[in-house]
Amino acid sequence: MSDDSPAIQELRAALEAARATRLQPDLLRAYAALGAGYLAEERIGDAESAFRTAVAQARINAGPLDLGRALLGLARTLARTERTDRALLHYTEASACLQGRDDALAGEARSEIAGLGDVPGGAR
């Protein structure tokens, strides 16, 4: 029996459906949704893995908007770990991808960058 919540189970089902049909945009969005679900449940390792897969899919098969959204999810995940230097990198790229495409999300990324207080000195 799975320990996943019903929401995560539904997201996994959507992911499997996207895999079966080989619909790449749906696949990357399914991974991003799965990452968001895991992040909401504080399953940081699972969230990071899902968002990294979404970012990889977006770099190959999507435009800047989908890439920016996936990067923002990855940045938010890493910001909850000790790897704030990596979070800063992904927030910065996400903001650039989202600028002019989803200005509200780009603004969120910039705001969250400002909230990263503990970035190692060499990272900035």
C-alpha angles and dihedrals in degrees: 000000000000123000090210120118118245090257092054090046090054091048091050090051090052090049092052091048091052091049091050093053094038091228099160099194090050090046094054092045090050090053090048091050090048090051091051090050092050091046091052088054091048091244091144099172092050091045092051092050093049093047092047089054090048090051092050091049091047093050089057105033112019146057131254095276095059091040091051092050092049092047091050090054091050091048092051090050094049091046087067091059134058089266096090090142089064090044089055091052093051094042089054094050091044091052091052092048093048098044109112091006102064107001093179092059091042088055091050090052092051091047092050090049088058089051093057099100101165105057113144112255097248093051096071 
